[in-house]
Amino acid sequence: MKFEVVSNRYDDINHRCLLHNSNRIVPVAHTHPGMKTDGCMDRLQAGINFQWSMESMIPFVTGTIKRIDDFPSRFVEARTVDIWTPPTYDESAKIGCPVIYMHDGQNLFCSETSFIGIDWGIDAAMCRLISEGTIKAALVVGIWNTPLRMREYTPQRPLESQAAGAMMARCIDEHGGKPLSDNYLNFIIDEVKPFVDEHYHTATDRKHTFIIGSSMGGLVSLYALCEYPSIFGGAGCLSTHWPAVDTAILEYLKEMIPDPAHHRIYFDYGTETIDMMYESFQKQVDMIMQSAGYGRDETWITRKYPGADHSERAWRERVHVPLRFFLSTGLS
């Protein structure tokens, strides 16, 4: 695997194990003696490129990851962003690659940084599906979370309604303030996506742009699709944590769920640990999907996974399902 890091400084994020804690990371090169150091964009413009040997650390990862540390933003705190390209990525290809934006980026590719020490194995899942010829080659952008994760991933507008006053109060009491998801989505749409589209050979349109997450990341993925239906063509919501927004999300979806003619939505849930709370909520959401004109297993999927719990281990086992749903080579 080729692994590039724009900066070599990392900050602890909650209790997650970060790369600088491992003595197996070995710097092999850096370039541009006239480098600027006053911000990520300046560093990128200066051509700084730290390369790290990662083979001993992630021996089974394939493809290339470019890591941008402290990606600057006008909307949210700076954070790490990983950009994965498959082995088949070709800058000179006639058609650009689809792009999947994913939350909780530190959990996607590397067990060393993952919350429970098991990552999603996104690179392995993508490469397997690409080699089988069942999906189109695509980029995956992993946006790391921060200590403000709960506020950034909580859908904002549903909680701002007058009827959701109690839920807003609970968010403030439990997480230290109001939801910040509108700013978080502005960060993705106005800063991360333009950067990716400028520096990589991508298909920039809605049809080829997707957003995927689990738990609270599932909520904010659905929220992103509803708020920006001209940007995202699909949302993948694994083990969606419906209790965080309770019934407020139902009223919001009735008004804001996008046109099924141009969008695809994936939901799933398990039956163990936290996931055992989701089925009743999901059934109500499924009714809204049907009323909005979505076709089950055509433009919308809901899957129940008996025995599956609420963890990266469980999502790793089934992430190929939404990947195939969004990127199938059978789709025009």
C-alpha positions in Angstrom: 0.0 0.0 0.0 1.1 3.5 -0.7 0.4 5.9 2.2 1.0 9.7 2.1 0.7 12.2 4.9 0.6 15.9 4.4 1.5 16.6 8.0 3.2 14.6 10.7 1.3 16.1 13.7 -1.6 14.3 15.3 -3.8 15.1 18.2 -5.5 12.7 20.5 -9.2 12.3 19.8 -11.0 11.1 22.8 -9.7 7.6 23.6 -8.9 6.6 20.0 -5.4 5.2 19.3 -3.7 7.4 16.8 -0.9 6.7 14.4 1.8 8.6 16.2 1.4 6.2 19.2 2.9 3.4 17.1 6.7 3.1 16.8 6.3 1.1 13.6 5.6 4.3 11.6 8.8 5.2 9.7 9.2 8.5 7.8 10.9 7.8 4.5 10.8 11.2 2.6 9.7 14.8 2.6 10.2 17.4 -0.1 10.2 21.1 -0.9 12.7 23.0 1.3 10.8 26.3 0.9 7.7 24.8 2.5 5.1 27.0 4.2 3.7 25.8 7.5 0.9 28.1 8.3 -2.1 25.9 7.3 -3.0 22.8 5.4 -3.9 24.5 2.2 -0.6 26.5 2.2 1.3 23.3 2.9 -0.5 21.6 0.0 0.1 24.5 -2.3 3.8 24.5 -1.3 4.0 20.9 -2.5 4.8 19.3 0.9 4.4 15.6 0.8 5.4 13.4 3.8 5.5 9.8 2.8 5.3 7.1 5.5 6.2 3.4 5.2 3.1 1.6 6.4 3.6 -2.0 5.1 4.5 -3.4 8.6 1.5 -1.7 10.1 -1.3 -2.4 7.6 0.0 -5.3 5.5 -3.3 -6.2 3.9 -4.5 -2.7 2.8 -4.4 -2.1 -1.0 -4.7 1.1 -2.9 -3.3 4.5 -2.0 -4.3 6.7 1.0 -3.4 10.4 1.1 -3.8 11.7 4.6 -4.4 15.5 5.0 -3.9 16.4 8.7 -5.6 19.5 10.1 -7.7 20.1 6.9 -8.6 23.8 7.4 -12.2 25.0 7.5 -14.3 28.1 8.0 -17.1 26.1 9.4 -15.7 23.4 11.8 -12.5 22.5 13.7 -9.7 21.3 11.5 -9.4 17.6 11.3 -7.8 14.7 9.4 -9.2 13.7 6.0 -8.1 10.5 4.3 -8.5 10.1 0.5 -8.3 6.5 -0.8 -7.9 5.6 -4.4 -8.1 2.1 -5.8 -5.2 0.4 -7.5 -7.1 0.8 -10.8 -7.3 4.6 -10.4 -6.2 6.4 -13.6 -5.8 10.1 -13.8 -5.9 9.9 -17.6 -9.2 7.9 -17.8 -11.8 9.4 -20.0 -14.5 9.2 -17.3 -13.9 10.4 -13.7 -14.4 8.2 -10.7 -17.5 8.3 -8.4 -16.7 9.5 -4.9 -18.0 8.2 -1.5 -17.8 10.5 1.5 -17.7 8.6 4.8 -17.8 9.7 8.4 -15.7 8.5 11.4 -12.8 8.3 9.0 -10.3 6.9 11.5 -12.4 3.7 11.7 -12.4 2.9 7.9 -9.0 1.6 6.9 -6.7 0.9 9.8 -7.2 -1.1 12.9 -4.5 1.0 14.7 -6.8 4.0 14.6 -10.1 2.3 14.8 -12.3 2.8 17.9 -12.4 -0.9 18.9 -9.2 -2.0 17.1 -11.2 -3.4 14.1 -11.6 -1.2 11.0 -14.3 -1.4 8.4 -11.9 -2.8 5.8 -13.2 -0.4 3.2 -10.2 -0.8 0.9 -10.5 -4.6 1.0 -14.3 -4.5 0.3 -13.8 -2.0 -2.6 -11.0 -3.9 -4.2 -12.8 -7.2 -4.0 -16.0 -5.8 -5.6 -13.9 -3.9 -8.3 -11.9 -7.1 -9.1 -15.2 -9.1 -9.4 -16.5 -6.5 -11.8 -19.6 -5.8 -9.8 -18.9 -2.1 -9.0 -17.3 0.8 -10.6 -13.9 1.9 -9.3 -14.4 4.8 -6.9 -12.6 7.1 -4.4 -13.4 7.0 -0.7 -13.0 10.1 1.4 -12.8 9.3 5.1 -13.5 12.4 7.3 -12.3 11.8 10.8 -14.5 12.7 13.7 -13.6 15.0 16.6 -14.8 15.4 20.2 -17.8 17.3 18.8 -18.9 14.2 16.9 -22.4 14.0 18.5 -23.2 17.6 17.8 -21.8 17.5 14.3 -23.7 14.4 13.4 -27.1 15.3 15.0 -29.5 16.5 12.2 -30.0 20.2 13.0 -33.2 21.3 11.4 -35.4 18.5 12.9 -34.4 19.6 16.4 -35.0 23.3 15.6 -38.7 22.7 15.1 -40.9 24.0 17.9 -42.2 20.5 18.6 -38.7 19.2 19.2 -37.9 21.5 22.1 -37.4 18.7 24.5 -35.0 16.9 22.2 -33.0 20.1 21.6 -32.7 20.6 25.3 -31.5 17.0 25.7 -28.8 17.6 23.1 -27.6 20.7 24.8 -27.6 19.0 28.2 -25.9 15.7 27.1 -23.5 17.1 24.5 -22.7 20.6 25.6 -24.5 22.6 22.9 -26.9 22.7 19.9 -26.3 20.5 16.9 -23.6 21.6 14.5 -24.5 19.4 11.5 -25.3 22.3 9.2 -21.7 23.6 9.6 -20.3 20.1 9.3 -22.2 19.6 6.0 -21.0 23.0 4.8 -17.4 21.7 5.5 -18.0 18.6 3.3 -19.8 20.4 0.5 -18.0 23.7 0.3 -14.5 22.7 1.3 -13.7 19.0 1.2 -15.6 18.1 -2.0 -14.1 21.0 -4.0 -10.7 20.0 -2.9 -11.2 16.4 -3.9 -12.7 17.3 -7.3 -9.8 19.7 -8.0 -7.0 17.3 -7.1 -8.5 14.0 -8.4 -10.1 12.8 -11.6 -13.7 12.5 -10.3 -17.2 12.5 -11.6 -18.5 15.6 -9.8 -22.2 15.2 -10.5 -24.9 14.0 -8.1 -25.2 10.7 -9.9 -21.7 9.8 -8.8 -21.5 11.3 -5.3 -22.6 9.3 -2.2 -22.4 9.7 1.5 -22.2 6.8 4.0 -22.0 6.4 7.8 -23.0 4.3 10.8 -24.9 5.1 13.9 -24.9 8.9 14.2 -23.0 8.9 10.9 -26.0 7.2 9.4 -28.3 10.0 10.7 -26.1 12.8 9.3 -25.8 10.9 5.9 -29.5 10.8 5.5 -29.7 14.5 6.6 -27.1 15.4 4.0 -29.1 13.7 1.3 -32.3 15.6 2.3 -30.6 19.0 2.7 -28.5 18.7 -0.5 -30.3 16.5 -3.0 -28.6 18.2 -5.9 -25.1 17.2 -4.5 -25.7 13.6 -3.3 -27.2 10.8 -5.3 -27.4 8.3 -2.4 -27.0 7.9 1.3 -26.0 4.8 3.2 -27.2 4.6 6.8 -25.9 1.6 8.7 -27.3 1.0 12.2 -28.9 4.5 12.1 -29.2 5.9 15.7 -32.8 7.0 15.4 -33.2 7.6 19.2 -31.0 10.7 19.0 -33.7 12.5 17.1 -36.7 10.4 18.0 -40.0 11.3 16.2 -38.7 14.7 15.0 -36.9 13.0 12.2 -40.1 11.4 11.0 -41.9 14.7 10.4 -38.8 16.1 8.8 -38.5 13.2 6.4 -42.1 13.4 5.4 -41.3 16.9 4.0 -37.7 16.6 2.9 -37.1 13.1 1.6 -35.8 13.7 -2.0 -37.2 12.5 -5.3 -36.8 8.7 -5.7 -36.2 9.2 -9.5 -32.7 10.6 -8.8 -31.7 9.1 -5.4 -31.0 5.8 -3.7 -31.1 5.2 0.1 -29.8 2.2 2.1 -30.7 1.4 5.7 -29.8 -1.5 7.9 -29.8 -2.6 11.5 -28.8 -5.5 13.7 -30.6 -7.1 16.7 -27.9 -7.0 19.4 -26.6 -4.2 21.8 -27.7 -0.7 20.8 -29.1 -2.0 17.5 -32.0 -3.8 19.2 -33.6 -0.3 19.7 -33.8 0.5 16.0 -36.4 -1.8 14.4 -39.5 0.1 15.5 -38.1 3.4 14.3 -36.9 1.8 11.0 -40.3 0.5 10.3 -41.8 4.0 10.6 -39.1 5.3 8.3 -39.8 2.5 5.8 -43.5 3.6 5.6 -42.3 7.1 4.7 -40.1 5.7 2.0 -42.9 3.8 0.5 -45.2 6.8 0.6 -42.6 8.9 -1.1 -42.5 6.5 -4.0 -39.3 4.6 -3.3 -39.2 1.1 -4.6 -38.0 -1.5 -2.1 -34.8 -3.2 -3.3 -34.8 -0.9 -6.3 -34.2 2.7 -5.2 -34.3 1.9 -1.5 -33.0 -1.0 0.7 -33.7 -1.8 4.3 -31.9 -4.9 5.7 -32.2 -6.6 9.1 -29.2 -8.5 10.3 -30.1 -10.9 13.1 -27.3 -11.3 15.6 -25.4 -8.3 14.5 -24.3 -5.8 17.1 -23.4 -2.1 17.0 -19.7 -2.1 16.0 -17.2 -1.7 13.3 -16.9 -5.5 13.3 -20.5 -5.8 12.3 -20.4 -3.0 9.7 -17.3 -4.5 8.2 -19.2 -7.7 7.5 -21.9 -6.0 5.4 -20.5 -2.7 4.0 -20.2 -4.4 0.6 -24.1 -4.3 0.4 -24.4 -0.5 0.2 -21.3 -0.2 -1.9 -22.7 -2.6 -4.5 -26.1 -0.8 -4.3 -24.6 2.6 -5.1 -21.7 1.6 -7.5 -23.1 -1.4 -9.4 -21.8 -1.7 -12.9 -25.3 -2.5 -13.9 -26.4 1.1 -13.2 -26.3 3.5 -16.1 
